[in-house]
């Protein structure tokens, strides 16, 4: 849909809301458009174009906030939004205040990061790249028996917020991504491995380097065995560390802390991690694919540390949770879709890197374990207490070098203990799309982790 049509509808909706008795109100429009091509067994197995768009309305009367959403942009839809939100209010008795926000000095917000390369994203282009990549992966080794998943997709979509206090916030960006997963078999043992790429220019995708990385991830698993149980120093790889932190990141929510489901409650300003560990957010990070200058409530975002050299400096707040805690919003109020309520999320999350490369981290460990993958991140985790017991894959470290692949091992500890056990942070930073932006993260050394295996030395 033309954004101008949506804007006219929203302005009329805001103007008409006062006739229904709304004291303050806001309209939010989102349009997510995407295209994907899947490859399987030497042919295009799936081609899909999709678009999910709609507008939501929220209006406030006597401290209560009514909401409604629609996919239509007609006069009838407008009446539906206003009457439904009003009816919603009639059954509410919410003690926590909701907010319609506008900073007079930042009332007209705009961020557009549409790449001129997006026009390259065509069915023929994706099919050509995908079919070629499948051949390359199958040619890695006779042990590679299939490419079970190969998908290339792109997406874009504007977001517009207009409210009765004068806010006009518009954001639009785009991206393209590729993921491939393959299967290898040797001596009756089957292993799988995958790799991903993302960016904003499909011509920057390098199939040769992608295939080499996928080969390392897949073929390195063959011949893996368990190892003796014991307490080991480990190198937790960058991808594994991202998965680990994301599993427990909900504990940094101010709302979770106030509801008593986060052990971080009351610990702002206290030491919760090793001195060498800093976890920060930078919505305008220069290395990120795009910036996130404001959130879904029209609050401008800002760089900050959640953990600064081991000290828990701030939780993440939207307007509502900040008011409940007697604080200011941290600019982390985001909606996951046009129908969704405002929750909390992050923009660009960064584990501040150290000075050692990966090889130097391994050398520092001497004898231990390099963990590449964490499995069971839902079943084997208690996100409230922080306790975890996770199946892992990786490699033994012997004499400061990567040794044989290991599997059928379990690491057990507690999230909050692990933060304190981080002894060194590497500089082998990777990034993955997460939250409203990306997560930039290196590998780390963690001391004295319990590893359970079923092998003897």
N, C-alpha and C positions, 0 to 999 in steps of 0.2 A: 504493500500500500504506500502511496505517496504520503510522506510525513506531513505535508501541508494539510491534507485531508484530516488526518488524525489530530493535528494541532487545532484546526478550526472546531472540530467536534469537542475537544477538551475545553477550549475557551468558552464555548457556549454552555457546556456542562457546568463549569465553575460559576458562570454568571447566573444560571438558573437555580443553582443549589440554594441560594438565599430564599427563594420562593417556598422551599420546603422546610425552612427554619434552621438550616445548617449555619452555625456560627463561623466555622472554618472548614475548609475542604481542600482536597487535592486529587488530581487525576494523574495516572501513570500509564504510559503506553510502552509496550515492548513488542518487537517484531523479530523473531529469530528465523532466519532463512538458511538452509543448508543444502548441500549436495554431496552424495557419497557414491563411490564405485567400489564394489567388492570383487575380488578375483579368487577363483577356485578351479583347480584342475585345468589350467590353461585357457580359461575363458572368463568373461565377465559374468559372474553369478548373480549380481544384484546391482541395480542402478536406481537411485532414489533422490528425488527432490522434495523437500518439505518446507513448510512455513507455518509457524505458530505465532499468531499475533492476537493482541487483545488490549483492552483498556480496563483499568480498575479505578474505582472511585472510593474514597473514604472521606466521611464527613463527621463533624463533631458537634454534639449538642449536650450541654450540661455535663461536660467532662467525659461523656461516652462517645466512642468512635464506631460508627457503622461502616460496613464495607460491602462492596458488590463488584462484579466484573462481567464483561461481555466481550464477544468477538464481533459484534455488529456496531455500525456507526450510523445509526438511523435515529430519528426522533423517538421512535418507540423504544429503542435501546437506551436512550437517554432517560426516558421516563422510568424504565425498568431499574436502572442504576440508582436513581434518586429514591424511588419508592422502596426498593429492596434494602438500601442502606438505612433508611428511616425505620423500616420494620425491624431491621437488625438491632437498632438502638433500643427499641421498645422492650426487648427481652434481656438487655444487658444490665449488669450491675458490677462493673469492673472498678475495683478500688485503685488500681494503678493508672496513673495519668498517661494519656497518649498525646502526641504532639504533631502539629503541622508547623513546619519550620521554614524560615527564610532569613538569611543574614542580609540586611539592607546593603552592605558593602559587597556582597557576592550573590546578588539576586539573579544575574544573567550568566549562567554557566554553560560552557560549551567545550566539548573535546571530540574532535573528529580525526581518526587515524585510519582512514580507508586507503589501502595501498593501491597504486595504479596497476600493480601486478595481479590484482584479483581477477581481471578479465581473462587471464591465462588459464583459469580453473575451468576447464571444459571436460565433457565426457570423454572425448577422444584423447585428450592429454592424459587424464588419469588412467584410462584403459591402457594406453601405450606404456606408461611408467610402471603400472602394476603388473602387466604381463611380462615385461622385461625383468622386473625384480623377482618375480616368481621363478623364472628360469635361472637367474643368478643364484638364488638360494638353493634350489635343487641341485645345482652344479657344485656346491660347496664340498660334498663328500658323498660317496655311495651310501653312507649310513643315514643320510637325510632322506626320509621316506615320504615326506609331504609338507606342504605349506598349508596348514589348516585354517589360517586366518590371514587375510591381507586386505586392508581397507584404506582407501584414500578419501578424505572428506574435507570440505571447506565450509565456512559459515560466516555470516555477517548479520547485523541487525541493530537498528536504531533503538534508543531508549529516550523517552521524553517525559519530564515531570513538570507539571504546571500546578500551582496552588493559589489560593485566595490571598495569600500574604505577599504575592509578587514574585515567587520563585519561577524561573524558567530555566530548566537544566536539560541539556541535550548531549547525548554521547553516542558515538558509533565507531566500530572498529571491525576488523576482519582477520581471519587466520586460515591456515591450511595445515592438515596433519596427516600422518601416515603411520600405520602400525602393521607389523607382520609377525606372525607366530608360526614356528616350524617345529617338526617332530623328527627325532633321530632315533635309530635303533641299532644296538650292537650287543651280540651275545644274549639276545632275548630280553635285554633291558631297554625300555623306551624312555626317552627324556624329551622334554619340550622347552623351548625358550623363545623369547620375543624381544623386539626392539621397536622404538618409536622415533619419529621425527616430527617437528612442527616448526612453523615459521609463517611468513606472509608473502613468500615468493616461491612457487613450486619449482622454478628453475634453479634454485639454490639447493635443492635436494640432490645429494651425491650418492647414487646407487652403489658405487664401489666401496666407499667408506662405511655405508650402512650395512652392506653385506658382510664386510670384515668384522664389524662389531657383533652382528648377529651370529656369525660363525663362532666367535670367541664365547659368547654366552651359551650357545647350544652345545657345541662340541666339547667344551670344557667340563660339562656335566657327566659325560660318559666315563665310566670307570670309577664313579664315586662310591665311597663306602663310609661306614660309620667310624666313630673314634671313641677312645676311652672317656668315661665320665670324669669330671673334675672341675675345678675352678680355673678359668683361663682369662688372660688378657685378650681382648678381641679388637679387630678393626671392623667397625660397623660401616659398611660401604655407603656411599652417598645416596643411592636409590633406597637402600634399606632404611637409612636414617630418615629420609623423607616419609616413608610409609609409617615408621615408628612415631615420629612427631605428629603426623596428621591424625593418627589413631587417638592420641591423647589431647589434641589441641583444643577440644571443647572445654577442657578444664580452665582455659584462659578466658572464657566468657564470663563477663561480669554477672550476667543473669544466672548462670550455673552456680557461681559463687554465692549469690544471694539466696538461691533455692536450696543450698546445702548439699549440692551434688558435685562439688569440686573441693578438693582438699587445699586449694590455693586460697580459699576464703580467709581474709584477714592477714595475708602474708605479703601484701604489697609493701615494698621497701625492705623485705628480708631476703637473705641469701637462700636460694633454692637449687643452685647449680654450681658447677665448678667455675673457678675464676676465669678459665680460658674460654668459657662458652657464652656467646652473645647471640640472641635471637631477636631480630629486628624486622621492621616493616618499612618499606619505602615505596609509596604509591607512584613516585616519579623516577624510579630507578633507571639509570641510563642504559643498563644492560637488558632491561625488559623489552618485550615485543611492543608493548604499548603502556601508556600511563593510565592511572585511575584517579583523576583529580578531585572527584567528589563522589559521595555515596548515594544510595537510593532515597535518602531523606533530604538531599541538597546540602549536606554538611561537607565542607571542604576537607579533604584528607591531608594527612601530614605524616612525615617520617617520625618514627619513634622506635624505641626498644621495648620489647616485652620482657626480655631478660638481658641485663647489661652487666657483663663480666660476673655472671652468677647471681645477680640481684634481680628479683622480680619487681619490675618497675611499674607496670600497669596491666590491667586486664583490658579486654576489648569491650566497648560499649556502643550501643546505639542511643538515640535520644531517650527512649523510654527507660532502658536499664540504667543509663547514666543518672536520670532523675531519681530513680529508686535508690541509687547508691549515694546520692548527693554529690555527684561529679558531673563533668562535662562529657559530651559525646566525644569519642576518639575518632569519629569519622568512619566507623565500621558497620554502619547500618545498611544492609543490602538485602534485596529481594532476589529470590531464585527464579522468579517468573512473574508475569503480570498478575496472576491470581494469588500469589503468595503474600503473606504478611511480611513485614520488615523483620529480619533476623539479624545475625551478626556474621561477618566473614572478614577475611583479610584481603589485601591487595597484592603487593609483591613481598613475599616472606623471604628472609635472608638469614642463614646461619653464617655469621662473620667468619671468613676463612683465616687459617693460620698461615704459617710459612713453609711447612713441610709438604713435599709432594707425596703421592701415594706410596711410592717405593720407600721413601724415608719413614713413613708411618709403619710399614711392614717391618722394616729393619729395626725400628724402635721396639716393636713388640717382641722380636726375637723368636719365641716359641709361643704359639697361640692359635687363634682362628680368625679367618677373614670371612665375615658373613655377607653374602651377596643378596639373599632373599629371605624374607620373613613370611611365613605362612600361618594361617589361622588367626589373623588379626581381629577377627570378630569373636570366634568361639573361645580363643585362648587368652582373652583380655578382660579385665575388670577395669573399665575406664574411670570408675569413681575411686577405688582404692589405689589404682596404679599397678596392681599385681598383674603379671603376665607369664605365660608359659607357651612358647611358640616353636613350632617346627621350623627348621632352618636348613638352608643349603649354603655352601661356600667352599672354602679351601683351608687346609691346615697351613700354618705358618711354622716353618722350621728353619732355625739358624738365620732368621731375618729374611727369608725368601718364601715366596708362594710355593706350596708343595701340592700334594694330591687333593683332588676334589673330595668333599665330604657331604654326606646326606644322612637322613635318619638320626638327626640330632635335635635336641630341644634345649633352648636357653630359657632360664627362668630368673626373674628378679622383680623389681618394682620400678616403675617409671621415674618416680621422684629420687630413688636411690641411684638410678642410672645417670640422671642429670649431674649428681654429685661425683660420680665415678669417671666422668669424662676427663682424661688426662692430657690429650692433645687433639687439636683440630687441624685437619689438612687443608690443602689449597686446591684439591681436585674437584672444583665446583662444577656441578651439572644443574640444569634447570628442568622443571616439569610444570605443566599447566596445573594450577590448583587455585581454589578460591576464586577471587575476581581477577587474578593475575597469574603469577608464577611463583614457584618455590625454588630458590637458589641454595644449594646445599653441598658441602664437601663431606668426605669421610672423617670419622673420628676414632680415637682409641678409647675404649672403655675398660677399666681395670676390674679384675676379679669377678667375672660373670660365671654363674653356674651353668655348665654344659652337661647334658645327659646323653650318652651314647651307649652302644651295645657292643663295642669292640675292645679288644685287649691290645696293648702295645706288643 
